[in-house]
Amino acid sequence: MADLVAQSLEMELSIGDTIQIGNQFLTVVDIEGDEILFQLDSGDPQEPNSKLETDSNSHSCR
């Protein structure tokens, strides 16, 4: 059985910021208090020729 490894990281985010976790890109859509609404992207939004596919389901994280 494989061990699950978790890493904790704190950073300041603003609306429009994009972070990469593994091969997924998360773009900050909205911030309300301690909740952040992310848009999940499956392509690199920084690359002009990337085939960006946006998941229409945004996710709110705390």
CHARMM-style PDB file with segment names, atoms N, HN, CA, C and O in Angstrom:
ATOM      1  N   MET     1       0.843  -1.170   0.000  1.00  0.00      PROA
ATOM      2  CA  MET     1       0.000   0.000   0.000  1.00  0.00      PROA
ATOM      3  C   MET     1       0.897   1.245   0.000  1.00  0.00      PROA
ATOM      4  O   MET     1       1.873   1.305   0.749  1.00  0.00      PROA
ATOM      5  N   ALA     2       0.575   2.223  -0.826  1.00  0.00      PROA
ATOM      6  HN  ALA     2      -0.218   2.175  -1.435  1.00  0.00      PROA
ATOM      7  CA  ALA     2       1.369   3.450  -0.933  1.00  0.00      PROA
ATOM      8  C   ALA     2       1.040   4.403   0.212  1.00  0.00      PROA
ATOM      9  O   ALA     2      -0.104   4.490   0.658  1.00  0.00      PROA
ATOM     10  N   ASP     3       2.063   5.115   0.677  1.00  0.00      PROA
ATOM     11  HN  ASP     3       2.992   5.045   0.315  1.00  0.00      PROA
ATOM     12  CA  ASP     3       1.862   6.116   1.721  1.00  0.00      PROA
ATOM     13  C   ASP     3       1.352   7.411   1.110  1.00  0.00      PROA
ATOM     14  O   ASP     3       1.796   7.818   0.037  1.00  0.00      PROA
ATOM     15  N   LEU     4       0.424   8.049   1.793  1.00  0.00      PROA
ATOM     16  HN  LEU     4       0.063   7.718   2.665  1.00  0.00      PROA
ATOM     17  CA  LEU     4      -0.105   9.335   1.358  1.00  0.00      PROA
ATOM     18  C   LEU     4       0.751  10.435   1.967  1.00  0.00      PROA
ATOM     19  O   LEU     4       0.953  10.477   3.180  1.00  0.00      PROA
ATOM     20  N   VAL     5       1.252  11.325   1.117  1.00  0.00      PROA
ATOM     21  HN  VAL     5       1.088  11.292   0.131  1.00  0.00      PROA
ATOM     22  CA  VAL     5       2.095  12.421   1.580  1.00  0.00      PROA
ATOM     23  C   VAL     5       1.335  13.725   1.389  1.00  0.00      PROA
ATOM     24  O   VAL     5       0.847  14.004   0.294  1.00  0.00      PROA
ATOM     25  N   ALA     6       1.234  14.518   2.435  1.00  0.00      PROA
ATOM     26  HN  ALA     6       1.631  14.291   3.324  1.00  0.00      PROA
ATOM     27  CA  ALA     6       0.556  15.811   2.365  1.00  0.00      PROA
ATOM     28  C   ALA     6       1.559  16.907   2.671  1.00  0.00      PROA
ATOM     29  O   ALA     6       2.439  16.748   3.516  1.00  0.00      PROA
ATOM     30  N   GLN     7       1.411  18.018   1.973  1.00  0.00      PROA
ATOM     31  HN  GLN     7       0.696  18.148   1.286  1.00  0.00      PROA
ATOM     32  CA  GLN     7       2.283  19.160   2.191  1.00  0.00      PROA
ATOM     33  C   GLN     7       1.427  20.387   2.427  1.00  0.00      PROA
ATOM     34  O   GLN     7       0.462  20.627   1.702  1.00  0.00      PROA
ATOM     35  N   SER     8       1.777  21.163   3.439  1.00  0.00      PROA
ATOM     36  HN  SER     8       2.561  20.969   4.028  1.00  0.00      PROA
ATOM     37  CA  SER     8       1.038  22.374   3.765  1.00  0.00      PROA
ATOM     38  C   SER     8       1.858  23.580   3.317  1.00  0.00      PROA
ATOM     39  O   SER     8       3.067  23.643   3.539  1.00  0.00      PROA
ATOM     40  N   LEU     9       1.172  24.543   2.675  1.00  0.00      PROA
ATOM     41  HN  LEU     9       0.190  24.492   2.495  1.00  0.00      PROA
ATOM     42  CA  LEU     9       1.839  25.738   2.195  1.00  0.00      PROA
ATOM     43  C   LEU     9       0.879  26.900   2.300  1.00  0.00      PROA
ATOM     44  O   LEU     9      -0.265  26.800   1.857  1.00  0.00      PROA
ATOM     45  N   GLU    10       1.323  28.001   2.878  1.00  0.00      PROA
ATOM     46  HN  GLU    10       2.253  28.083   3.237  1.00  0.00      PROA
ATOM     47  CA  GLU    10       0.492  29.202   2.970  1.00  0.00      PROA
ATOM     48  C   GLU    10       1.032  30.247   2.016  1.00  0.00      PROA
ATOM     49  O   GLU    10       2.245  30.430   1.912  1.00  0.00      PROA
ATOM     50  N   MET    11       0.124  30.945   1.307  1.00  0.00      PROA
ATOM     51  HN  MET    11      -0.862  30.796   1.392  1.00  0.00      PROA
ATOM     52  CA  MET    11       0.522  32.011   0.401  1.00  0.00      PROA
ATOM     53  C   MET    11      -0.613  33.011   0.273  1.00  0.00      PROA
ATOM     54  O   MET    11      -1.775  32.681   0.509  1.00  0.00      PROA
ATOM     55  N   GLU    12      -0.270  34.222  -0.100  1.00  0.00      PROA
ATOM     56  HN  GLU    12       0.675  34.490  -0.292  1.00  0.00      PROA
ATOM     57  CA  GLU    12      -1.287  35.235  -0.339  1.00  0.00      PROA
ATOM     58  C   GLU    12      -1.729  35.137  -1.791  1.00  0.00      PROA
ATOM     59  O   GLU    12      -0.902  35.048  -2.698  1.00  0.00      PROA
ATOM     60  N   LEU    13      -3.042  35.154  -2.000  1.00  0.00      PROA
ATOM     61  HN  LEU    13      -3.713  35.226  -1.262  1.00  0.00      PROA
ATOM     62  CA  LEU    13      -3.598  35.070  -3.344  1.00  0.00      PROA
ATOM     63  C   LEU    13      -4.503  36.252  -3.605  1.00  0.00      PROA
ATOM     64  O   LEU    13      -5.111  36.802  -2.687  1.00  0.00      PROA
ATOM     65  N   SER    14      -4.587  36.638  -4.871  1.00  0.00      PROA
ATOM     66  HN  SER    14      -4.093  36.191  -5.617  1.00  0.00      PROA
ATOM     67  CA  SER    14      -5.492  37.690  -5.319  1.00  0.00      PROA
ATOM     68  C   SER    14      -6.330  37.141  -6.458  1.00  0.00      PROA
ATOM     69  O   SER    14      -5.959  36.154  -7.093  1.00  0.00      PROA
ATOM     70  N   ILE    15      -7.461  37.784  -6.715  1.00  0.00      PROA
ATOM     71  HN  ILE    15      -7.762  38.586  -6.200  1.00  0.00      PROA
ATOM     72  CA  ILE    15      -8.306  37.379  -7.830  1.00  0.00      PROA
ATOM     73  C   ILE    15      -7.496  37.455  -9.115  1.00  0.00      PROA
ATOM     74  O   ILE    15      -6.819  38.450  -9.378  1.00  0.00      PROA
ATOM     75  N   GLY    16      -7.572  36.393  -9.915  1.00  0.00      PROA
ATOM     76  HN  GLY    16      -8.122  35.586  -9.701  1.00  0.00      PROA
ATOM     77  CA  GLY    16      -6.832  36.318 -11.174  1.00  0.00      PROA
ATOM     78  C   GLY    16      -5.536  35.542 -11.061  1.00  0.00      PROA
ATOM     79  O   GLY    16      -4.965  35.154 -12.080  1.00  0.00      PROA
ATOM     80  N   ASP    17      -5.049  35.302  -9.836  1.00  0.00      PROA
ATOM     81  HN  ASP    17      -5.512  35.617  -9.008  1.00  0.00      PROA
ATOM     82  CA  ASP    17      -3.830  34.513  -9.649  1.00  0.00      PROA
ATOM     83  C   ASP    17      -4.086  33.066 -10.040  1.00  0.00      PROA
ATOM     84  O   ASP    17      -5.184  32.546  -9.841  1.00  0.00      PROA
ATOM     85  N   THR    18      -3.059  32.414 -10.601  1.00  0.00      PROA
ATOM     86  HN  THR    18      -2.167  32.837 -10.763  1.00  0.00      PROA
ATOM     87  CA  THR    18      -3.155  31.013 -10.981  1.00  0.00      PROA
ATOM     88  C   THR    18      -2.054  30.243 -10.274  1.00  0.00      PROA
ATOM     89  O   THR    18      -0.900  30.669 -10.244  1.00  0.00      PROA
ATOM     90  N   ILE    19      -2.427  29.097  -9.701  1.00  0.00      PROA
ATOM     91  HN  ILE    19      -3.365  28.751  -9.725  1.00  0.00      PROA
ATOM     92  CA  ILE    19      -1.446  28.210  -9.080  1.00  0.00      PROA
ATOM     93  C   ILE    19      -1.549  26.850  -9.751  1.00  0.00      PROA
ATOM     94  O   ILE    19      -2.598  26.481 -10.281  1.00  0.00      PROA
ATOM     95  N   GLN    20      -0.441  26.104  -9.720  1.00  0.00      PROA
ATOM     96  HN  GLN    20       0.410  26.403  -9.289  1.00  0.00      PROA
ATOM     97  CA  GLN    20      -0.413  24.770 -10.295  1.00  0.00      PROA
ATOM     98  C   GLN    20      -0.222  23.754  -9.186  1.00  0.00      PROA
ATOM     99  O   GLN    20       0.672  23.891  -8.350  1.00  0.00      PROA
ATOM    100  N   ILE    21      -1.074  22.727  -9.185  1.00  0.00      PROA
ATOM    101  HN  ILE    21      -1.800  22.616  -9.864  1.00  0.00      PROA
ATOM    102  CA  ILE    21      -0.948  21.604  -8.263  1.00  0.00      PROA
ATOM    103  C   ILE    21      -0.923  20.350  -9.129  1.00  0.00      PROA
ATOM    104  O   ILE    21      -1.930  19.978  -9.732  1.00  0.00      PROA
ATOM    105  N   GLY    22       0.238  19.705  -9.184  1.00  0.00      PROA
ATOM    106  HN  GLY    22       1.056  20.007  -8.694  1.00  0.00      PROA
ATOM    107  CA  GLY    22       0.399  18.568 -10.089  1.00  0.00      PROA
ATOM    108  C   GLY    22       0.262  19.055 -11.524  1.00  0.00      PROA
ATOM    109  O   GLY    22       0.970  19.971 -11.942  1.00  0.00      PROA
ATOM    110  N   ASN    23      -0.649  18.444 -12.280  1.00  0.00      PROA
ATOM    111  HN  ASN    23      -1.224  17.700 -11.940  1.00  0.00      PROA
ATOM    112  CA  ASN    23      -0.871  18.892 -13.661  1.00  0.00      PROA
ATOM    113  C   ASN    23      -2.148  19.717 -13.786  1.00  0.00      PROA
ATOM    114  O   ASN    23      -2.617  19.959 -14.898  1.00  0.00      PROA
ATOM    115  N   GLN    24      -2.707  20.144 -12.681  1.00  0.00      PROA
ATOM    116  HN  GLN    24      -2.327  19.947 -11.777  1.00  0.00      PROA
ATOM    117  CA  GLN    24      -3.920  20.965 -12.683  1.00  0.00      PROA
ATOM    118  C   GLN    24      -3.574  22.418 -12.368  1.00  0.00      PROA
ATOM    119  O   GLN    24      -2.680  22.692 -11.566  1.00  0.00      PROA
ATOM    120  N   PHE    25      -4.284  23.341 -13.002  1.00  0.00      PROA
ATOM    121  HN  PHE    25      -5.009  23.118 -13.653  1.00  0.00      PROA
ATOM    122  CA  PHE    25      -4.117  24.766 -12.759  1.00  0.00      PROA
ATOM    123  C   PHE    25      -5.392  25.301 -12.128  1.00  0.00      PROA
ATOM    124  O   PHE    25      -6.493  25.040 -12.614  1.00  0.00      PROA
ATOM    125  N   LEU    26      -5.237  26.054 -11.040  1.00  0.00      PROA
ATOM    126  HN  LEU    26      -4.343  26.266 -10.645  1.00  0.00      PROA
ATOM    127  CA  LEU    26      -6.365  26.652 -10.334  1.00  0.00      PROA
ATOM    128  C   LEU    26      -6.240  28.159 -10.432  1.00  0.00      PROA
ATOM    129  O   LEU    26      -5.211  28.726 -10.064  1.00  0.00      PROA
ATOM    130  N   THR    27      -7.298  28.820 -10.935  1.00  0.00      PROA
ATOM    131  HN  THR    27      -8.134  28.360 -11.234  1.00  0.00      PROA
ATOM    132  CA  THR    27      -7.327  30.275 -11.040  1.00  0.00      PROA
ATOM    133  C   THR    27      -8.294  30.813 -10.005  1.00  0.00      PROA
ATOM    134  O   THR    27      -9.423  30.335  -9.895  1.00  0.00      PROA
ATOM    135  N   VAL    28      -7.854  31.813  -9.242  1.00  0.00      PROA
ATOM    136  HN  VAL    28      -6.937  32.201  -9.331  1.00  0.00      PROA
ATOM    137  CA  VAL    28      -8.694  32.421  -8.207  1.00  0.00      PROA
ATOM    138  C   VAL    28      -9.757  33.279  -8.893  1.00  0.00      PROA
ATOM    139  O   VAL    28      -9.431  34.222  -9.613  1.00  0.00      PROA
ATOM    140  N   VAL    29     -11.035  32.944  -8.663  1.00  0.00      PROA
ATOM    141  HN  VAL    29     -11.299  32.178  -8.077  1.00  0.00      PROA
ATOM    142  CA  VAL    29     -12.154  33.654  -9.267  1.00  0.00      PROA
ATOM    143  C   VAL    29     -12.730  34.691  -8.313  1.00  0.00      PROA
ATOM    144  O   VAL    29     -13.086  35.792  -8.734  1.00  0.00      PROA
ATOM    145  N   ASP    30     -12.824  34.345  -7.026  1.00  0.00      PROA
ATOM    146  HN  ASP    30     -12.535  33.451  -6.684  1.00  0.00      PROA
ATOM    147  CA  ASP    30     -13.420  35.251  -6.044  1.00  0.00      PROA
ATOM    148  C   ASP    30     -12.864  34.917  -4.662  1.00  0.00      PROA
ATOM    149  O   ASP    30     -12.511  33.772  -4.379  1.00  0.00      PROA
ATOM    150  N   ILE    31     -12.796  35.929  -3.816  1.00  0.00      PROA
ATOM    151  HN  ILE    31     -13.083  36.859  -4.046  1.00  0.00      PROA
ATOM    152  CA  ILE    31     -12.367  35.744  -2.428  1.00  0.00      PROA
ATOM    153  C   ILE    31     -13.369  36.464  -1.545  1.00  0.00      PROA
ATOM    154  O   ILE    31     -13.597  37.664  -1.699  1.00  0.00      PROA
ATOM    155  N   GLU    32     -13.974  35.718  -0.608  1.00  0.00      PROA
ATOM    156  HN  GLU    32     -13.789  34.743  -0.483  1.00  0.00      PROA
ATOM    157  CA  GLU    32     -14.918  36.289   0.361  1.00  0.00      PROA
ATOM    158  C   GLU    32     -14.539  35.799   1.741  1.00  0.00      PROA
ATOM    159  O   GLU    32     -14.748  34.632   2.070  1.00  0.00      PROA
ATOM    160  N   GLY    33     -13.977  36.693   2.556  1.00  0.00      PROA
ATOM    161  HN  GLY    33     -13.807  37.641   2.288  1.00  0.00      PROA
ATOM    162  CA  GLY    33     -13.545  36.299   3.900  1.00  0.00      PROA
ATOM    163  C   GLY    33     -12.452  35.269   3.823  1.00  0.00      PROA
ATOM    164  O   GLY    33     -11.404  35.520   3.229  1.00  0.00      PROA
ATOM    165  N   ASP    34     -12.679  34.092   4.425  1.00  0.00      PROA
ATOM    166  HN  ASP    34     -13.530  33.888   4.908  1.00  0.00      PROA
ATOM    167  CA  ASP    34     -11.673  33.035   4.390  1.00  0.00      PROA
ATOM    168  C   ASP    34     -11.981  31.970   3.337  1.00  0.00      PROA
ATOM    169  O   ASP    34     -11.390  30.891   3.364  1.00  0.00      PROA
ATOM    170  N   GLU    35     -12.899  32.260   2.411  1.00  0.00      PROA
ATOM    171  HN  GLU    35     -13.379  33.136   2.389  1.00  0.00      PROA
ATOM    172  CA  GLU    35     -13.229  31.329   1.330  1.00  0.00      PROA
ATOM    173  C   GLU    35     -12.675  31.833   0.008  1.00  0.00      PROA
ATOM    174  O   GLU    35     -12.763  33.019  -0.308  1.00  0.00      PROA
ATOM    175  N   ILE    36     -12.101  30.910  -0.759  1.00  0.00      PROA
ATOM    176  HN  ILE    36     -12.029  29.947  -0.502  1.00  0.00      PROA
ATOM    177  CA  ILE    36     -11.565  31.234  -2.084  1.00  0.00      PROA
ATOM    178  C   ILE    36     -12.288  30.378  -3.111  1.00  0.00      PROA
ATOM    179  O   ILE    36     -12.387  29.162  -2.952  1.00  0.00      PROA
ATOM    180  N   LEU    37     -12.794  31.013  -4.168  1.00  0.00      PROA
ATOM    181  HN  LEU    37     -12.713  32.002  -4.297  1.00  0.00      PROA
ATOM    182  CA  LEU    37     -13.456  30.301  -5.261  1.00  0.00      PROA
ATOM    183  C   LEU    37     -12.444  30.123  -6.383  1.00  0.00      PROA
ATOM    184  O   LEU    37     -11.941  31.103  -6.932  1.00  0.00      PROA
ATOM    185  N   PHE    38     -12.143  28.855  -6.729  1.00  0.00      PROA
ATOM    186  HN  PHE    38     -12.552  28.059  -6.283  1.00  0.00      PROA
ATOM    187  CA  PHE    38     -11.189  28.525  -7.777  1.00  0.00      PROA
ATOM    188  C   PHE    38     -11.908  28.060  -9.036  1.00  0.00      PROA
ATOM    189  O   PHE    38     -12.995  27.487  -8.972  1.00  0.00      PROA
ATOM    190  N   GLN    39     -11.285  28.317 -10.179  1.00  0.00      PROA
ATOM    191  HN  GLN    39     -10.401  28.783 -10.231  1.00  0.00      PROA
ATOM    192  CA  GLN    39     -11.708  27.725 -11.453  1.00  0.00      PROA
ATOM    193  C   GLN    39     -10.638  26.698 -11.806  1.00  0.00      PROA
ATOM    194  O   GLN    39      -9.450  27.023 -11.806  1.00  0.00      PROA
ATOM    195  N   LEU    40     -11.036  25.476 -12.103  1.00  0.00      PROA
ATOM    196  HN  LEU    40     -12.000  25.213 -12.103  1.00  0.00      PROA
ATOM    197  CA  LEU    40     -10.113  24.397 -12.412  1.00  0.00      PROA
ATOM    198  C   LEU    40      -9.856  24.378 -13.913  1.00  0.00      PROA
ATOM    199  O   LEU    40     -10.788  24.240 -14.706  1.00  0.00      PROA
ATOM    200  N   ASP    41      -8.578  24.519 -14.304  1.00  0.00      PROA
ATOM    201  HN  ASP    41      -7.822  24.632 -13.660  1.00  0.00      PROA
ATOM    202  CA  ASP    41      -8.184  24.520 -15.713  1.00  0.00      PROA
ATOM    203  C   ASP    41      -7.294  23.311 -15.969  1.00  0.00      PROA
ATOM    204  O   ASP    41      -6.470  22.959 -15.125  1.00  0.00      PROA
ATOM    205  N   SER    42      -7.452  22.670 -17.129  1.00  0.00      PROA
ATOM    206  HN  SER    42      -8.121  22.955 -17.815  1.00  0.00      PROA
ATOM    207  CA  SER    42      -6.636  21.495 -17.417  1.00  0.00      PROA
ATOM    208  C   SER    42      -5.476  21.808 -18.357  1.00  0.00      PROA
ATOM    209  O   SER    42      -4.708  20.905 -18.689  1.00  0.00      PROA
ATOM    210  N   GLY    43      -5.324  23.048 -18.795  1.00  0.00      PROA
ATOM    211  HN  GLY    43      -5.947  23.782 -18.525  1.00  0.00      PROA
ATOM    212  CA  GLY    43      -4.178  23.457 -19.607  1.00  0.00      PROA
ATOM    213  C   GLY    43      -3.471  24.597 -18.918  1.00  0.00      PROA
ATOM    214  O   GLY    43      -4.026  25.197 -17.997  1.00  0.00      PROA
ATOM    215  N   ASP    44      -2.256  24.915 -19.340  1.00  0.00      PROA
ATOM    216  HN  ASP    44      -1.806  24.428 -20.088  1.00  0.00      PROA
ATOM    217  CA  ASP    44      -1.484  25.994 -18.720  1.00  0.00      PROA
ATOM    218  C   ASP    44      -1.979  27.334 -19.242  1.00  0.00      PROA
ATOM    219  O   ASP    44      -1.774  27.639 -20.417  1.00  0.00      PROA
ATOM    220  N   PRO    45      -2.629  28.152 -18.398  1.00  0.00      PROA
ATOM    221  CA  PRO    45      -3.161  29.436 -18.854  1.00  0.00      PROA
ATOM    222  C   PRO    45      -2.072  30.441 -19.197  1.00  0.00      PROA
ATOM    223  O   PRO    45      -2.370  31.465 -19.811  1.00  0.00      PROA
ATOM    224  N   GLN    46      -0.810  30.184 -18.821  1.00  0.00      PROA
ATOM    225  HN  GLN    46      -0.568  29.352 -18.323  1.00  0.00      PROA
ATOM    226  CA  GLN    46       0.291  31.095 -19.122  1.00  0.00      PROA
ATOM    227  C   GLN    46       0.853  30.881 -20.524  1.00  0.00      PROA
ATOM    228  O   GLN    46       1.535  31.760 -21.050  1.00  0.00      PROA
ATOM    229  N   GLU    47       0.580  29.725 -21.143  1.00  0.00      PROA
ATOM    230  HN  GLU    47       0.026  29.011 -20.716  1.00  0.00      PROA
ATOM    231  CA  GLU    47       1.102  29.438 -22.466  1.00  0.00      PROA
ATOM    232  C   GLU    47       0.085  29.853 -23.520  1.00  0.00      PROA
ATOM    233  O   GLU    47      -1.049  29.376 -23.509  1.00  0.00      PROA
ATOM    234  N   PRO    48       0.488  30.754 -24.445  1.00  0.00      PROA
ATOM    235  CA  PRO    48      -0.458  31.256 -25.445  1.00  0.00      PROA
ATOM    236  C   PRO    48      -0.986  30.180 -26.386  1.00  0.00      PROA
ATOM    237  O   PRO    48      -2.105  30.307 -26.883  1.00  0.00      PROA
ATOM    238  N   ASN    49      -0.223  29.135 -26.644  1.00  0.00      PROA
ATOM    239  HN  ASN    49       0.686  29.033 -26.240  1.00  0.00      PROA
ATOM    240  CA  ASN    49      -0.658  28.090 -27.572  1.00  0.00      PROA
ATOM    241  C   ASN    49      -1.260  26.887 -26.867  1.00  0.00      PROA
ATOM    242  O   ASN    49      -1.538  25.870 -27.503  1.00  0.00      PROA
ATOM    243  N   SER    50      -1.465  26.993 -25.557  1.00  0.00      PROA
ATOM    244  HN  SER    50      -1.239  27.819 -25.040  1.00  0.00      PROA
ATOM    245  CA  SER    50      -1.991  25.850 -24.816  1.00  0.00      PROA
ATOM    246  C   SER    50      -3.469  25.662 -25.136  1.00  0.00      PROA
ATOM    247  O   SER    50      -4.202  26.628 -25.348  1.00  0.00      PROA
ATOM    248  N   LYS    51      -3.884  24.417 -25.166  1.00  0.00      PROA
ATOM    249  HN  LYS    51      -3.287  23.632 -24.994  1.00  0.00      PROA
ATOM    250  CA  LYS    51      -5.298  24.096 -25.374  1.00  0.00      PROA
ATOM    251  C   LYS    51      -5.961  24.107 -24.016  1.00  0.00      PROA
ATOM    252  O   LYS    51      -6.079  23.075 -23.356  1.00  0.00      PROA
ATOM    253  N   LEU    52      -6.395  25.294 -23.605  1.00  0.00      PROA
ATOM    254  HN  LEU    52      -6.299  26.132 -24.141  1.00  0.00      PROA
ATOM    255  CA  LEU    52      -6.974  25.471 -22.278  1.00  0.00      PROA
ATOM    256  C   LEU    52      -8.394  24.936 -22.269  1.00  0.00      PROA
ATOM    257  O   LEU    52      -9.253  25.377 -23.032  1.00  0.00      PROA
ATOM    258  N   GLU    53      -8.616  23.979 -21.391  1.00  0.00      PROA
ATOM    259  HN  GLU    53      -7.918  23.621 -20.771  1.00  0.00      PROA
ATOM    260  CA  GLU    53      -9.957  23.444 -21.200  1.00  0.00      PROA
ATOM    261  C   GLU    53     -10.385  23.793 -19.798  1.00  0.00      PROA
ATOM    262  O   GLU    53      -9.755  23.378 -18.825  1.00  0.00      PROA
ATOM    263  N   THR    54     -11.463  24.559 -19.691  1.00  0.00      PROA
ATOM    264  HN  THR    54     -11.975  24.895 -20.481  1.00  0.00      PROA
ATOM    265  CA  THR    54     -11.920  25.000 -18.382  1.00  0.00      PROA
ATOM    266  C   THR    54     -13.041  24.106 -17.907  1.00  0.00      PROA
ATOM    267  O   THR    54     -14.008  23.867 -18.630  1.00  0.00      PROA
ATOM    268  N   ASP    55     -12.909  23.615 -16.697  1.00  0.00      PROA
ATOM    269  HN  ASP    55     -12.123  23.809 -16.110  1.00  0.00      PROA
ATOM    270  CA  ASP    55     -13.973  22.862 -16.056  1.00  0.00      PROA
ATOM    271  C   ASP    55     -15.010  23.877 -15.601  1.00  0.00      PROA
ATOM    272  O   ASP    55     -14.685  24.794 -14.846  1.00  0.00      PROA
ATOM    273  N   SER    56     -16.255  23.727 -16.050  1.00  0.00      PROA
ATOM    274  HN  SER    56     -16.519  22.983 -16.663  1.00  0.00      PROA
ATOM    275  CA  SER    56     -17.277  24.706 -15.723  1.00  0.00      PROA
ATOM    276  C   SER    56     -17.663  24.673 -14.251  1.00  0.00      PROA
ATOM    277  O   SER    56     -18.409  25.540 -13.796  1.00  0.00      PROA
ATOM    278  N   ASN    57     -17.181  23.712 -13.511  1.00  0.00      PROA
ATOM    279  HN  ASN    57     -16.575  23.008 -13.881  1.00  0.00      PROA
ATOM    280  CA  ASN    57     -17.485  23.613 -12.088  1.00  0.00      PROA
ATOM    281  C   ASN    57     -16.404  24.308 -11.278  1.00  0.00      PROA
ATOM    282  O   ASN    57     -15.288  23.800 -11.173  1.00  0.00      PROA
ATOM    283  N   SER    58     -16.719  25.462 -10.704  1.00  0.00      PROA
ATOM    284  HN  SER    58     -17.626  25.874 -10.789  1.00  0.00      PROA
ATOM    285  CA  SER    58     -15.786  26.129  -9.817  1.00  0.00      PROA
ATOM    286  C   SER    58     -15.942  25.538  -8.427  1.00  0.00      PROA
ATOM    287  O   SER    58     -17.018  25.061  -8.067  1.00  0.00      PROA
ATOM    288  N   HSD    59     -14.879  25.569  -7.651  1.00  0.00      PROA
ATOM    289  HN  HSD    59     -14.005  25.957  -7.943  1.00  0.00      PROA
ATOM    290  CA  HSD    59     -14.893  24.968  -6.330  1.00  0.00      PROA
ATOM    291  C   HSD    59     -14.496  25.990  -5.294  1.00  0.00      PROA
ATOM    292  O   HSD    59     -13.537  26.737  -5.490  1.00  0.00      PROA
ATOM    293  N   SER    60     -15.225  26.034  -4.189  1.00  0.00      PROA
ATOM    294  HN  SER    60     -16.004  25.427  -4.030  1.00  0.00      PROA
ATOM    295  CA  SER    60     -14.913  26.952  -3.103  1.00  0.00      PROA
ATOM    296  C   SER    60     -14.115  26.212  -2.053  1.00  0.00      PROA
ATOM    297  O   SER    60     -14.514  25.133  -1.615  1.00  0.00      PROA
ATOM    298  N   CYS    61     -12.975  26.786  -1.637  1.00  0.00      PROA
ATOM    299  HN  CYS    61     -12.650  27.662  -1.993  1.00  0.00      PROA
ATOM    300  CA  CYS    61     -12.120  26.164  -0.642  1.00  0.00      PROA
ATOM    301  C   CYS    61     -11.889  27.127   0.497  1.00  0.00      PROA
ATOM    302  O   CYS    61     -11.892  28.342   0.304  1.00  0.00      PROA
ATOM    303  N   ARG    62     -11.693  26.593   1.670  1.00  0.00      PROA
ATOM    304  HN  ARG    62     -11.691  25.606   1.827  1.00  0.00      PROA
ATOM    305  CA  ARG    62     -11.425  27.419   2.857  1.00  0.00      PROA
ATOM    306  C   ARG    62     -10.053  27.133   3.378  1.00  0.00      PROA
ATOM    307  OT1 ARG    62      -9.635  27.725   4.373  1.00  0.00      PROA
TER     308      ARG     62
END
